């Protein structure tokens, strides 16, 4: 499995991708949160009016508009759904311990009791981002035919 390194706070982590079925189950649970971010994602992917860098203010504004609905959807997630997503994301993550790397979660047990909420949520975010892939909602969907169904 290819792993990506990320520094969160003062610690170094590595993470991989979830398998396809686990990604699908996590995406189902996170659906209401993801839907709130669609306008910002669509603006970021739309390059007809310049690059995302050129339109940073617009995109940040859309993200700020999405925060209340995303937080509301997150608050409505059941404990079981939230723990499912977070635990699955932690299961493909590692933490640097000196010169070695150790799994963050192994055999359904989180191995580090000192993980902070910030570390946990950021790891979950980057794992889901990696697992869903950029453009999951738009660029990877088949395009509808303008001619309609064949007769």
C-alpha positions in Angstrom: 0.0 0.0 0.0 1.3 3.4 -0.9 1.4 5.8 2.0 1.4 9.5 2.2 3.1 11.4 5.0 1.6 14.4 6.8 2.5 16.4 9.8 -0.3 17.2 12.2 0.6 19.4 15.1 4.0 18.2 16.2 3.7 14.6 15.1 4.3 12.8 11.8 1.7 10.4 10.3 1.4 8.3 7.3 -1.9 7.2 5.7 -3.2 5.0 2.9 -6.4 4.6 1.1 -9.5 2.7 2.3 -10.6 -0.3 0.2 -13.5 0.4 -2.2 -16.3 -1.1 -0.1 -15.1 0.6 3.1 -14.9 3.9 1.2 -18.5 3.4 -0.1 -19.7 2.7 3.4 -17.9 5.8 4.8 -19.2 8.0 2.0 -22.8 6.8 2.7 -22.5 7.8 6.3 -20.9 11.1 5.5 -23.3 11.9 2.6 -25.1 14.9 4.3 -21.7 16.4 5.2 -20.3 16.0 1.7 -23.4 17.4 0.0 -22.9 20.7 2.0 -19.5 21.1 0.4 -20.6 20.5 -3.2 -20.9 24.1 -4.2 -17.3 24.9 -3.1 -16.0 21.7 -4.7 -17.8 22.5 -8.0 -16.3 26.0 -8.0 -12.9 24.6 -7.3 -13.1 22.1 -10.2 -14.6 24.7 -12.6 -11.7 26.3 -14.4 -13.8 28.2 -17.0 -13.4 31.4 -15.0 -9.8 31.0 -13.9 -7.7 28.6 -11.8 -8.7 27.9 -8.1 -5.8 30.1 -7.1 -7.3 33.0 -9.1 -10.7 32.4 -7.4 -9.5 31.8 -3.9 -11.8 34.4 -2.3 -14.9 33.0 -4.1 -14.0 29.4 -3.1 -13.3 30.4 0.6 -16.6 32.2 0.7 -18.4 29.1 -0.6 -16.6 27.0 2.0 -17.6 29.4 4.8 -21.2 29.1 3.6 -21.0 25.3 3.7 -19.6 25.2 7.3 -23.0 25.5 9.2 -24.7 22.8 7.2 -21.7 20.5 7.3 -21.4 21.0 11.1 -25.1 20.4 11.5 -24.9 17.2 9.5 -21.9 16.1 11.5 -23.7 16.8 14.7 -26.6 14.6 13.5 -24.4 11.7 12.7 -25.0 8.8 15.1 -22.1 7.9 17.4 -21.9 4.6 15.6 -21.6 6.2 12.2 -19.0 8.8 13.4 -16.9 6.1 15.1 -17.2 3.8 12.1 -15.7 6.4 9.7 -13.0 7.6 12.1 -12.0 4.1 13.1 -11.8 3.0 9.5 -9.6 6.0 8.7 -7.3 5.4 11.7 -6.9 1.8 10.6 -5.0 2.8 7.5 -2.9 5.4 9.4 0.5 5.1 11.1 2.3 7.4 13.5 6.1 8.0 13.7 7.7 6.6 16.9 11.3 7.6 16.8 12.8 6.0 13.6 9.9 3.6 13.1 6.2 3.7 12.2 3.4 2.1 14.3 -0.2 1.5 13.3 -2.6 4.0 14.9 -5.3 1.4 15.0 -4.8 -2.4 15.1 -7.1 -5.3 15.7 -10.0 -2.8 16.3 -8.1 -1.0 19.1 -6.7 2.6 18.9 -3.1 2.1 19.9 -2.4 5.7 21.1 -4.6 7.1 23.9 -2.9 10.5 23.6 -4.2 11.2 20.1 -5.9 14.6 20.1 -9.2 15.4 18.5 -7.4 17.6 16.0 -5.1 14.8 15.0 -7.9 12.3 14.7 -10.2 14.6 12.7 -7.4 15.7 10.3 -6.3 12.1 9.7 -9.9 11.1 9.0 -10.2 14.1 6.6 -7.1 13.3 4.6 -7.9 9.5 4.4 -11.4 10.2 3.1 -10.1 12.8 0.7 -7.5 10.3 -0.6 -10.0 7.4 -0.7 -12.8 9.3 -2.5 -10.3 10.9 -4.9 -10.5 14.4 -6.3 -13.5 15.1 -8.4 -15.4 12.2 -7.0 -18.7 14.1 -7.3 -18.2 15.6 -10.8 -15.3 14.6 -13.0 -15.6 10.9 -12.5 -19.3 10.7 -13.2 -20.4 9.5 -16.7 -21.8 12.3 -18.8 -25.4 12.0 -20.0 -26.0 11.9 -23.7 -27.6 14.9 -25.2 -29.4 12.7 -27.7 -31.2 10.7 -25.0 -31.7 7.0 -24.9 -31.4 5.0 -28.0 -34.8 4.2 -29.7 
